[in-house]
Amino acid sequence: MSTNTQHTRYRLVSMEDASEDVKAIYEDTMKTLQIPFVLNWFKCQGSNVNLLRGNWTKLKYTLMIGDIPNVLKQLIIYNVSKERNCHYCSTAHGIFADSMSSMVSDNENFKITDDLDSPLIPESYKTAIKVVTKAALNHQNISEEDFNDLKNVGYNLDEIQELMAQADLVNMLNTIADVSGIKIDNELLEATA
């Protein structure tokens, strides 16, 4: 039986210790996210297959599928998590966003999370990050003006709905990460070293 010395409030279930149903979900997370390991965010839910399945399904269909570029979704989650001081999510989604920096600029030294106000970042991305961050942190303050700002930079109503779903998703991601007490994955940190 493998052991994990991290202090978390929930048991981290490794691939070796997981049930067959949980292993199948873990495999899908690695395939979909294109990473060779299971993130701690999933492992902390591995003792409850129904919870894991529901949260993975929501994450997969909200973050990984749709018309909004994944790099923008990652930037939104990174920014909200940073504003909320969710260390796990800001670090993980910052790493994922930075790995996609070339989708925004050809400059090989450009790291997208270093400066979200950079002129290299499209105005449509900046507006989406600002409005969806507001929706995640203060959803009751979202106004018609916010929707008009998104329309004015080129988003249609379906895209706006997809963007706003990121506000809901990041709140779930941050809550689980913070409540569980998980630490950032060594494998993610090693990938950026």
C-alpha positions in Angstrom: 0.0 0.0 0.0 1.4 3.4 -1.0 1.6 6.2 1.5 1.5 9.9 1.2 3.0 12.1 3.8 1.1 15.2 2.9 -1.2 16.6 5.5 -4.6 16.7 4.0 -8.1 16.5 5.6 -9.1 13.9 3.1 -7.4 10.7 2.3 -5.5 10.8 -1.0 -6.3 7.7 -2.9 -3.4 6.6 -5.2 -4.0 4.8 -8.5 -2.6 1.6 -6.9 -5.2 1.9 -4.0 -8.2 2.9 -6.1 -11.2 0.8 -6.9 -11.7 -0.2 -10.6 -14.3 2.6 -11.1 -12.0 5.2 -9.6 -9.1 4.0 -11.7 -11.2 4.4 -14.8 -12.0 8.0 -13.9 -8.3 8.7 -13.0 -7.3 7.3 -16.4 -9.8 9.6 -18.1 -8.5 12.6 -16.2 -4.9 11.9 -17.3 -6.0 11.3 -20.9 -8.2 14.4 -21.1 -5.7 16.7 -19.3 -2.8 15.1 -21.3 -0.7 14.5 -18.1 1.0 11.3 -17.0 -0.2 11.4 -13.4 -3.3 11.9 -11.3 -3.7 15.3 -9.7 -4.1 15.6 -6.0 -7.4 17.4 -6.6 -8.8 14.1 -7.9 -7.0 11.9 -5.5 -8.6 13.7 -2.5 -12.0 12.6 -3.9 -10.9 9.0 -4.8 -12.6 7.4 -1.7 -16.0 8.5 -3.0 -16.5 7.4 -6.6 -19.9 9.2 -7.0 -18.5 12.5 -5.9 -15.4 12.0 -8.0 -17.4 11.1 -11.1 -19.8 14.1 -10.7 -17.0 16.6 -10.1 -14.9 15.2 -13.0 -17.8 15.3 -15.4 -18.5 18.9 -14.5 -14.9 19.9 -14.8 -14.4 17.9 -18.1 -17.4 19.4 -19.8 -17.0 22.9 -18.5 -13.3 23.4 -18.8 -12.1 21.0 -21.5 -14.9 21.1 -24.0 -16.6 24.0 -25.7 -16.1 27.0 -28.0 -14.0 29.2 -25.6 -10.3 28.5 -25.9 -8.9 26.4 -23.1 -6.1 28.9 -22.5 -8.7 31.6 -21.7 -10.6 29.2 -19.3 -7.3 28.4 -17.5 -6.5 32.1 -17.2 -9.9 32.8 -15.7 -9.5 30.0 -13.1 -5.9 31.1 -12.4 -7.0 34.7 -11.9 -10.0 33.9 -9.6 -7.9 31.5 -7.6 -5.1 34.0 -7.2 -7.6 36.7 -6.1 -9.1 34.2 -3.6 -5.7 33.0 -2.4 -6.4 29.4 -3.4 -2.7 28.3 -3.6 -3.4 24.9 -5.1 -5.7 26.1 -8.0 -3.7 29.3 -8.8 -0.5 27.3 -9.0 -1.9 24.4 -11.0 -4.0 26.5 -13.4 -1.2 29.0 -13.8 1.1 26.1 -14.9 -1.6 24.9 -17.3 -2.1 28.4 -18.7 1.6 29.1 -19.0 2.1 25.8 -21.0 -0.3 27.3 -23.6 1.4 30.8 -23.8 2.4 30.1 -27.4 -1.3 30.1 -28.3 -1.3 33.9 -27.5 2.3 35.0 -28.5 5.2 33.6 -30.6 7.6 35.2 -28.2 9.3 32.2 -26.5 10.0 34.2 -23.4 6.3 35.2 -23.0 4.7 33.7 -19.9 1.0 34.4 -20.0 0.4 34.6 -16.3 3.2 37.1 -15.7 1.1 40.1 -17.0 -2.6 39.7 -17.7 -2.6 43.3 -18.9 0.1 42.7 -21.5 -0.7 44.1 -24.9 0.0 40.6 -26.3 -3.2 39.3 -24.6 -6.3 40.0 -26.7 -8.7 42.6 -25.4 -11.5 39.9 -25.6 -9.5 37.8 -23.1 -8.9 40.7 -20.8 -12.6 41.5 -20.7 -13.6 37.9 -20.2 -11.1 37.5 -17.3 -12.4 40.7 -15.7 -16.1 40.0 -16.0 -15.9 36.3 -15.1 -13.6 37.0 -12.1 -16.3 39.5 -10.9 -19.0 36.8 -11.4 -17.0 34.3 -9.4 -16.2 36.6 -6.5 -19.4 38.8 -6.5 -22.0 37.2 -8.7 -24.8 39.4 -7.3 -23.0 42.4 -8.8 -23.0 41.2 -12.4 -25.0 43.7 -14.6 -26.3 44.1 -18.1 -23.2 46.3 -18.6 -21.0 43.3 -17.9 -22.9 41.3 -20.5 -22.6 44.2 -23.0 -18.9 44.4 -22.4 -18.6 40.8 -23.4 -20.8 41.2 -26.4 -18.8 44.3 -27.5 -15.6 42.3 -27.6 -17.2 39.7 -29.8 -18.7 37.0 -27.6 -22.2 35.7 -28.5 -24.7 34.5 -25.9 -23.7 30.9 -26.0 -20.0 31.9 -25.5 -21.0 34.2 -22.6 -22.9 31.3 -21.0 -19.8 29.1 -21.4 -17.6 31.8 -19.9 -19.9 32.3 -16.9 -19.9 28.6 -16.3 -16.2 29.1 -15.5 -17.2 31.2 -12.5 -19.2 28.4 -11.1 -16.5 25.8 -11.9 -13.7 27.8 -10.2 -15.8 28.2 -7.1 -16.1 24.4 -6.9 -12.4 23.9 -7.6 -11.3 26.4 -5.0 -13.7 25.1 -2.4 -12.5 21.5 -2.7 -8.9 22.4 -2.9 -9.0 24.7 0.2 -11.3 22.5 2.3 -9.3 19.3 1.6 -5.9 20.9 2.4 -4.2 19.4 -0.6 -0.7 20.5 -1.6 0.4 21.2 -5.1 1.5 18.1 -7.0 5.3 17.6 -7.1 4.9 16.4 -10.7 3.4 19.8 -11.7 6.2 21.7 -10.0 8.8 19.5 -11.6 7.3 20.1 -15.1 8.1 23.8 -14.7 11.5 23.5 -13.2 
